[in-house]
Amino acid sequence: MPQRTPAIGGMPLPTSEPIMSIALPRPCLPASWLMRIACGLALCVIAFAASAGTVTGFATQESQAMPRILFVLTSHDRKGPADVADAAPSGFYLSEVAHPHEVLREAGYAVDFVSPKGGRTHVDGLDLDDPVNAAFWNDPVLRAATENTLAPAQVDPDAYVAVFYAGGHATMWDFPDNTELAAIAAHIYERGGVVAAVCHGPAGLVNLKLSDGRYLVTGKDVSAFTNDEERAVGLYDSVPFLLADALQARGARHVSAPNFQAQVVISERLVTGQNPASAKGVAEAMLPLLTSATPARD
């Protein structure tokens, strides 16, 4: 799958002889120098990929040996149905990806990205004054990974110890009814892995059933974007359903905090957060669960 190639930081041109003689044209670079540049380019690609752990379709040997976590990003691009042209733009909320990614990468986990449609995703909350957001967004390897996400059919759930649903209002339109992603998450959970979600990411949990037919959230404590927060951002009447109400209808106990305050809830191996302020905390809460409940590799 496609990846962004870094700029060549190769060898300088040789200066001990002219590039072209007057009498007879000569090659711009000797074969030995061309070989050195090719090797340098290959090393640059490996270094960039290693710095991010993985790019969709490419992983270093080091990242392949690392335990892997699957980040789910929305494919939808607006705060409204696809046929509403004047709906406000949306996508995955940047801080709800960048901050958890930093926590998990620093803890030694590799991250892959999947979306309902695969391929390109869209971003919301592009706050580059946040240094963590800026570091993620300005990394060409990570940016390429979000622009070339896996499709659900390309995912081997046995390869992952956890799945993390990132938020953004757009998730409300394409997460709930995606049965492929729900099956991946259920498989990871039933193998002993962790399921996590933040803000509107829990839209992916609304219809997620386990193999016995029960909803994953039934009987569990959860946190998600609240009805009051939807009113505060002026989208109470725009979203297709109220997320907190939908989770409660599935048998979950929704635990809320005051508007836009950090709130992270752990219930067995399900970790959920209320809003963007909770994103880093969700990833931090995943770590002890991953240490104690990481599924054995097949």
MOQUI-V869645 format. One record per residue. N is the residue number from 1. RES is the residue in three letters. SS is DSSP state (h for helix, s for strand, l for the rest). Layout:
N&RES&SS, N&RES&SS
This chain:
1&MET&l, 2&PRO&l, 3&GLN&l, 4&ARG&l, 5&THR&l, 6&PRO&l, 7&ALA&l, 8&ILE&l, 9&GLY&l, 10&GLY&l, 11&MET&l, 12&PRO&l, 13&LEU&l, 14&PRO&l, 15&THR&l, 16&SER&l, 17&GLU&l, 18&PRO&l, 19&ILE&l, 20&MET&l, 21&SER&l, 22&ILE&l, 23&ALA&l, 24&LEU&l, 25&PRO&l, 26&ARG&l, 27&PRO&l, 28&CYS&l, 29&LEU&l, 30&PRO&l, 31&ALA&h, 32&SER&h, 33&TRP&h, 34&LEU&h, 35&MET&h, 36&ARG&h, 37&ILE&h, 38&ALA&h, 39&CYS&h, 40&GLY&h, 41&LEU&h, 42&ALA&h, 43&LEU&h, 44&CYS&h, 45&VAL&h, 46&ILE&h, 47&ALA&h, 48&PHE&h, 49&ALA&h, 50&ALA&h, 51&SER&h, 52&ALA&h, 53&GLY&l, 54&THR&s, 55&VAL&s, 56&THR&l, 57&GLY&l, 58&PHE&s, 59&ALA&s, 60&THR&l, 61&GLN&h, 62&GLU&h, 63&SER&h, 64&GLN&h, 65&ALA&h, 66&MET&l, 67&PRO&l, 68&ARG&s, 69&ILE&s, 70&LEU&s, 71&PHE&s, 72&VAL&s, 73&LEU&s, 74&THR&l, 75&SER&l, 76&HIS&l, 77&ASP&l, 78&ARG&s, 79&LYS&l, 80&GLY&l, 81&PRO&l, 82&ALA&l, 83&ASP&l, 84&VAL&l, 85&ALA&l, 86&ASP&l, 87&ALA&l, 88&ALA&l, 89&PRO&s, 90&SER&l, 91&GLY&l, 92&PHE&s, 93&TYR&s, 94&LEU&l, 95&SER&h, 96&GLU&h, 97&VAL&h, 98&ALA&h, 99&HIS&h, 100&PRO&h, 101&HIS&h, 102&GLU&h, 103&VAL&h, 104&LEU&h, 105&ARG&h, 106&GLU&h, 107&ALA&l, 108&GLY&l, 109&TYR&l, 110&ALA&s, 111&VAL&s, 112&ASP&s, 113&PHE&s, 114&VAL&s, 115&SER&s, 116&PRO&l, 117&LYS&l, 118&GLY&l, 119&GLY&s, 120&ARG&l, 121&THR&l, 122&HIS&l, 123&VAL&s, 124&ASP&s, 125&GLY&l, 126&LEU&l, 127&ASP&l, 128&LEU&l, 129&ASP&l, 130&ASP&l, 131&PRO&h, 132&VAL&h, 133&ASN&h, 134&ALA&h, 135&ALA&h, 136&PHE&h, 137&TRP&h, 138&ASN&l, 139&ASP&l, 140&PRO&h, 141&VAL&h, 142&LEU&h, 143&ARG&h, 144&ALA&h, 145&ALA&h, 146&THR&h, 147&GLU&h, 148&ASN&l, 149&THR&s, 150&LEU&s, 151&ALA&s, 152&PRO&h, 153&ALA&h, 154&GLN&h, 155&VAL&l, 156&ASP&l, 157&PRO&h, 158&ASP&h, 159&ALA&h, 160&TYR&s, 161&VAL&s, 162&ALA&s, 163&VAL&s, 164&PHE&s, 165&TYR&s, 166&ALA&l, 167&GLY&l, 168&GLY&l, 169&HIS&l, 170&ALA&l, 171&THR&h, 172&MET&h, 173&TRP&h, 174&ASP&h, 175&PHE&l, 176&PRO&l, 177&ASP&l, 178&ASN&l, 179&THR&h, 180&GLU&h, 181&LEU&h, 182&ALA&h, 183&ALA&h, 184&ILE&h, 185&ALA&h, 186&ALA&h, 187&HIS&h, 188&ILE&h, 189&TYR&h, 190&GLU&h, 191&ARG&l, 192&GLY&l, 193&GLY&l, 194&VAL&s, 195&VAL&s, 196&ALA&s, 197&ALA&s, 198&VAL&s, 199&CYS&l, 200&HIS&l, 201&GLY&h, 202&PRO&h, 203&ALA&h, 204&GLY&h, 205&LEU&h, 206&VAL&l, 207&ASN&l, 208&LEU&l, 209&LYS&s, 210&LEU&l, 211&SER&l, 212&ASP&l, 213&GLY&l, 214&ARG&l, 215&TYR&s, 216&LEU&l, 217&VAL&l, 218&THR&l, 219&GLY&l, 220&LYS&l, 221&ASP&s, 222&VAL&s, 223&SER&l, 224&ALA&l, 225&PHE&l, 226&THR&l, 227&ASN&h, 228&ASP&h, 229&GLU&h, 230&GLU&h, 231&ARG&h, 232&ALA&h, 233&VAL&l, 234&GLY&l, 235&LEU&l, 236&TYR&l, 237&ASP&l, 238&SER&l, 239&VAL&l, 240&PRO&l, 241&PHE&l, 242&LEU&l, 243&LEU&h, 244&ALA&h, 245&ASP&h, 246&ALA&h, 247&LEU&h, 248&GLN&h, 249&ALA&h, 250&ARG&l, 251&GLY&l, 252&ALA&l, 253&ARG&s, 254&HIS&s, 255&VAL&l, 256&SER&l, 257&ALA&l, 258&PRO&l, 259&ASN&l, 260&PHE&l, 261&GLN&l, 262&ALA&l, 263&GLN&l, 264&VAL&s, 265&VAL&s, 266&ILE&s, 267&SER&s, 268&GLU&l, 269&ARG&l, 270&LEU&s, 271&VAL&s, 272&THR&s, 273&GLY&s, 274&GLN&l, 275&ASN&l, 276&PRO&h, 277&ALA&h, 278&SER&h, 279&ALA&h, 280&LYS&h, 281&GLY&h, 282&VAL&h, 283&ALA&h, 284&GLU&h, 285&ALA&h, 286&MET&h, 287&LEU&h, 288&PRO&h, 289&LEU&h, 290&LEU&h, 291&THR&h, 292&SER&h, 293&ALA&h, 294&THR&l, 295&PRO&l, 296&ALA&l, 297&ARG&l, 298&ASP&l
